[in-house]
Amino acid sequence: MATKRITKNDSTTRAVGRRKEAAARVKLMTGKGTITVNGREYTEYFPTKIHQNVVMSPLRVVQKDGSLDVTVRVVGGGVAGQAFAVRHGISRALIAWNPELKPVLKAEGFLTRDSRAKERKKPGLTRARRGHQWRKR
């Protein structure tokens, strides 16, 4: 099993969140509540409200959405996988920042790494489970 990448020093807390092929490196520090993803505002990087709510959900649950600055570097995967990877990383960073927040975040399911991934293609099939289409001629 891989070790969790969580570090903490006086002013910043770092953690890694993952989902499918996406990996998000999160840096958490006290500030005004700005969230930056890959050098852009999170509302610009995730244009849909659903993904914006996913990213903000751990901060809203612990009521720190206006007092912590978050900087994220996310690579791999698609938009949804990246949003959930950012949520996972923020949740882990919050626990490293304040361990008393763990029961609240765990109850919401933000600490569980969603291990579902694409199933591999099997030999003799078109995709993982889909066989060839039958044709008469």
C-alpha positions as CSV (number, residue, x, y, z in Angstrom):
1,M,0.0,0.0,0.0
2,A,1.3,3.4,-0.9
3,T,2.0,5.9,1.9
4,K,-0.2,9.0,2.2
5,R,1.5,12.2,1.1
6,I,0.6,14.7,3.8
7,T,3.0,17.3,5.2
8,K,2.5,20.2,7.5
9,N,4.8,23.1,8.5
10,D,4.0,26.3,10.4
11,S,2.0,28.2,7.7
12,T,1.1,25.7,5.0
13,T,-0.3,22.2,4.8
14,R,0.1,19.9,1.7
15,A,-1.7,16.8,0.7
16,V,-2.4,14.7,-2.4
17,G,-5.9,13.6,-3.6
18,R,-6.6,11.1,-6.3
19,R,-9.6,9.9,-8.4
20,K,-9.4,7.6,-11.5
21,E,-6.4,8.9,-13.4
22,A,-6.4,12.4,-11.8
23,A,-4.0,13.4,-9.1
24,A,-4.2,16.8,-7.2
25,R,-1.5,18.3,-5.2
26,V,-3.1,20.6,-2.7
27,K,-1.5,23.4,-0.6
28,L,-3.6,24.9,2.2
29,M,-2.8,28.1,4.0
30,T,-4.6,30.8,6.0
31,G,-5.9,33.7,3.9
32,K,-9.0,35.2,2.4
33,G,-10.6,32.0,0.9
34,T,-9.3,32.0,-2.7
35,I,-9.0,28.7,-4.5
36,T,-6.5,28.5,-7.4
37,V,-6.4,25.4,-9.7
38,N,-3.4,25.2,-12.1
39,G,-2.9,29.0,-11.9
40,R,-6.5,29.9,-12.6
41,E,-9.5,30.7,-10.4
42,Y,-11.4,27.5,-9.6
43,T,-14.7,28.9,-11.1
44,E,-12.8,29.4,-14.4
45,Y,-11.1,26.0,-14.3
46,F,-14.3,24.2,-13.4
47,P,-17.0,26.1,-15.3
48,T,-20.0,23.9,-14.2
49,K,-21.7,24.5,-10.9
50,I,-21.7,20.8,-10.0
51,H,-17.9,20.6,-10.1
52,Q,-17.5,23.9,-8.3
53,N,-19.7,22.6,-5.5
54,V,-17.7,19.4,-5.3
55,V,-14.4,21.4,-4.9
56,M,-15.9,23.7,-2.3
57,S,-17.8,21.0,-0.3
58,P,-15.0,20.1,2.2
59,L,-14.5,23.7,3.1
60,R,-18.2,24.4,3.5
61,V,-18.7,21.3,5.7
62,V,-16.0,22.5,8.2
63,Q,-17.1,26.2,7.7
64,K,-13.7,27.4,6.5
65,D,-14.6,28.5,3.0
66,G,-13.8,32.2,3.7
67,S,-10.6,31.8,5.8
68,L,-8.3,29.4,4.0
69,D,-6.5,29.8,0.7
70,V,-6.1,26.7,-1.4
71,T,-3.6,26.3,-4.3
72,V,-4.0,23.1,-6.4
73,R,-1.9,21.5,-9.1
74,V,-4.0,18.8,-10.8
75,V,-2.9,16.5,-13.7
76,G,-4.5,13.6,-15.5
77,G,-8.0,12.4,-16.0
78,G,-11.1,14.3,-17.0
79,V,-12.9,17.3,-15.5
80,A,-15.0,15.2,-13.1
81,G,-12.1,13.1,-12.0
82,Q,-10.0,16.2,-11.4
83,A,-12.8,17.8,-9.3
84,F,-13.1,14.8,-7.1
85,A,-9.3,14.5,-6.8
86,V,-9.2,18.2,-5.6
87,R,-12.0,17.5,-3.1
88,H,-10.0,14.5,-1.7
89,G,-6.8,16.5,-1.5
90,I,-8.5,19.4,0.3
91,S,-10.1,17.0,2.8
92,R,-6.7,15.4,3.5
93,A,-5.0,18.8,3.9
94,L,-7.7,19.9,6.3
95,I,-7.1,16.9,8.5
96,A,-3.4,17.6,8.5
97,W,-4.1,21.2,9.4
98,N,-6.6,20.3,12.2
99,P,-7.1,16.6,13.2
100,E,-10.3,17.5,15.0
101,L,-12.1,17.9,11.6
102,K,-11.6,14.2,10.8
103,P,-15.0,12.9,12.1
104,V,-17.0,15.6,10.2
105,L,-15.2,14.9,6.9
106,K,-15.3,11.1,7.3
107,A,-19.0,11.2,7.9
108,E,-19.5,13.1,4.6
109,G,-17.3,10.5,2.8
110,F,-14.7,12.9,1.7
111,L,-11.7,10.9,3.0
112,T,-12.4,7.7,1.1
113,R,-10.4,7.4,-2.0
114,D,-12.8,6.3,-4.7
115,S,-11.0,3.2,-6.1
116,R,-13.3,2.7,-9.1
117,A,-11.4,2.9,-12.4
118,K,-11.8,1.8,-16.0
119,E,-11.9,-2.0,-16.4
120,R,-9.3,-3.4,-18.7
121,K,-10.1,-4.7,-22.2
122,K,-10.3,-8.5,-22.3
123,P,-9.0,-10.6,-25.3
124,G,-11.6,-11.6,-27.8
125,L,-13.9,-8.7,-26.8
126,T,-14.4,-5.2,-28.2
127,R,-14.2,-3.5,-24.8
128,A,-14.0,-4.8,-21.3
129,R,-17.3,-6.7,-21.4
130,R,-18.8,-5.9,-24.8
131,G,-18.5,-8.7,-27.4
132,H,-18.6,-8.5,-31.1
133,Q,-21.9,-7.6,-32.7
134,W,-23.6,-10.6,-34.5
135,R,-24.3,-10.1,-38.1
136,K,-26.1,-12.5,-40.5
137,R,-24.0,-11.9,-43.6
